[in-house]
Amino acid sequence: MSDTVKSPIEFNHLPYAGVVPRLISLIYDALIVAGLWMVYGFFALLVATTFGGLQCQPEHIDYTPCVGGPLYQLGLLFVTAGYFFWSWRAAGQTIGMRAWRLMVANNNGVQLSWYQCCIRALVGPLSVACLGLGYFWGYFRPDRASWHDLASDSEVRQLPKKKKKKSL
């Protein structure tokens, strides 16, 4: 858990996170994931052309044989899942969630299990793919839970603002 929340009891007293901050933090995370995909693509292209014996043709601007196959796409999936799993398990927050002071934990205020991370990762894209309906579902619930919160038995809470220290 983060330094802000020291115990599960404290976590349970925090207000539930609203839909809009959650969606905005998702946009932040999409930018981070896009950057990770670029780095992965660079290394995949480097490995494919150096060790794979693939003949990419830059003069035709066709890199499809190098980075367009199912193995490459599976790697993108692992990079994306790795980012979210590592963030949720390590601190209960992705970079976007940190910016908007959000934290995810199970309903007892304890960090997510690997199983819960998998469920969130599987149901989360469905929440977005249905035109965001999975997120907007939270408007009709007192706990603001989205589809992936309900499926993974987790909740997202809004952390308090840090108090600024007075300078002399």
C-alpha positions in Angstrom: 0.0 0.0 0.0 1.0 3.6 -0.3 2.6 5.8 2.4 -0.7 7.7 2.5 -2.8 4.8 3.7 -1.2 2.8 6.5 -3.9 0.3 7.4 -7.0 -1.3 5.8 -9.2 0.4 8.4 -8.0 3.8 7.3 -8.6 2.8 3.6 -12.2 1.9 4.3 -12.9 5.4 5.6 -11.8 7.1 2.4 -14.4 8.3 0.0 -15.2 6.2 -3.1 -13.5 7.5 -6.3 -15.8 9.1 -8.8 -16.2 8.1 -12.4 -14.6 11.2 -14.0 -11.3 11.0 -12.1 -11.1 7.3 -12.9 -11.6 7.9 -16.6 -9.1 10.8 -16.6 -6.5 8.6 -14.8 -7.2 5.9 -17.5 -6.2 8.4 -20.2 -3.0 9.2 -18.3 -2.3 5.5 -18.1 -3.0 5.1 -21.8 -0.2 7.6 -22.5 2.2 5.6 -20.3 1.2 2.3 -22.0 1.7 3.9 -25.4 5.2 4.9 -24.4 5.9 1.3 -23.2 4.6 0.0 -26.5 7.0 2.2 -28.4 9.9 0.9 -26.3 8.8 -2.7 -26.7 8.3 -2.1 -30.5 11.8 -0.7 -30.8 13.3 -3.8 -29.0 11.1 -6.2 -30.9 12.2 -4.7 -34.2 15.8 -4.8 -33.1 15.6 -8.4 -32.1 13.6 -9.5 -35.1 16.0 -7.9 -37.6 19.2 -8.9 -35.8 18.5 -12.4 -34.6 15.4 -13.4 -36.4 16.7 -13.3 -39.9 13.7 -11.3 -41.0 14.1 -9.0 -43.9 12.3 -5.8 -43.1 12.1 -3.4 -46.0 12.5 0.1 -44.8 12.5 1.5 -48.4 8.9 0.3 -48.7 8.1 1.3 -45.1 6.8 -2.1 -44.5 7.7 -3.5 -41.1 4.8 -5.9 -40.9 7.0 -9.0 -41.1 9.0 -7.8 -38.2 6.5 -6.4 -35.7 3.0 -7.3 -37.0 2.5 -10.9 -36.1 0.7 -12.7 -33.3 3.9 -13.1 -31.3 4.4 -9.3 -31.3 0.8 -8.7 -30.4 1.1 -11.2 -27.5 4.1 -9.2 -26.3 2.1 -6.0 -26.4 -0.5 -7.7 -24.2 2.2 -8.8 -21.7 3.7 -5.3 -21.6 0.3 -3.8 -20.9 -0.8 -6.4 -18.3 2.7 -6.2 -16.7 2.4 -2.4 -16.2 -1.1 -2.7 -14.6 -0.3 -5.8 -12.5 3.0 -4.3 -11.2 1.3 -1.0 -10.4 -1.7 -2.6 -8.6 0.4 -5.1 -6.7 3.3 -2.8 -5.7 1.4 0.3 -4.6 -2.2 -0.1 -5.4 -1.9 2.8 -7.9 -0.9 3.3 -11.5 0.9 6.5 -12.5 -2.5 7.9 -13.7 -4.1 6.9 -10.4 -1.3 8.6 -8.5 -1.8 11.9 -10.4 -5.5 11.8 -9.4 -5.0 10.5 -5.9 -6.8 7.2 -6.5 -6.0 3.8 -4.9 -7.3 0.3 -5.6 -7.5 -2.4 -3.1 -9.8 -5.3 -2.3 -12.9 -4.7 -0.2 -10.9 -5.3 3.0 -8.4 -2.6 2.1 -5.6 -5.0 1.3 -3.6 -5.0 -1.9 -5.0 -7.0 -4.8 -4.2 -10.6 -5.3 -2.8 -11.9 -8.6 -6.3 -13.4 -9.3 -8.0 -10.0 -8.7 -5.4 -8.3 -11.0 -6.2 -10.9 -13.7 -10.0 -10.4 -13.4 -9.6 -6.6 -13.5 -7.4 -6.9 -16.5 -9.9 -9.0 -18.3 -13.1 -7.1 -17.4 -11.6 -3.6 -17.5 -11.2 -3.4 -21.3 -14.8 -4.6 -21.6 -15.9 -1.7 -19.4 -14.3 0.7 -21.9 -15.2 -1.2 -25.0 -18.9 -0.9 -24.3 -18.6 2.8 -24.8 -17.6 3.3 -21.2 -20.8 1.7 -19.9 -18.8 -0.3 -17.4 -17.4 2.9 -15.9 -20.6 4.9 -16.1 -22.3 2.0 -14.2 -20.7 3.6 -11.1 -23.0 6.6 -11.4 -25.9 4.4 -10.3 -24.2 2.8 -7.4 -23.5 4.3 -4.0 -20.0 2.7 -3.9 -19.2 4.0 -7.5 -18.1 0.5 -8.5 -17.5 -0.3 -12.1 -17.9 -3.7 -13.8 -14.3 -4.6 -13.2 -14.5 -3.6 -9.5 -17.5 -5.8 -9.0 -16.0 -8.7 -10.9 -12.7 -8.5 -9.0 -14.2 -7.7 -5.6 -12.1 -4.6 -5.4 -12.8 -0.9 -4.9 -11.1 2.4 -5.9 -10.9 5.1 -3.2 -10.0 8.8 -3.4 -6.9 9.7 -1.3 -6.8 12.9 0.7 -4.8 15.9 -0.5 -1.4 16.2 1.1 -1.1 19.1 3.4 1.4 21.7 2.3 4.1 22.6 4.7 4.3 26.2 5.7 7.6 27.8 4.8 9.2 30.5 6.8 
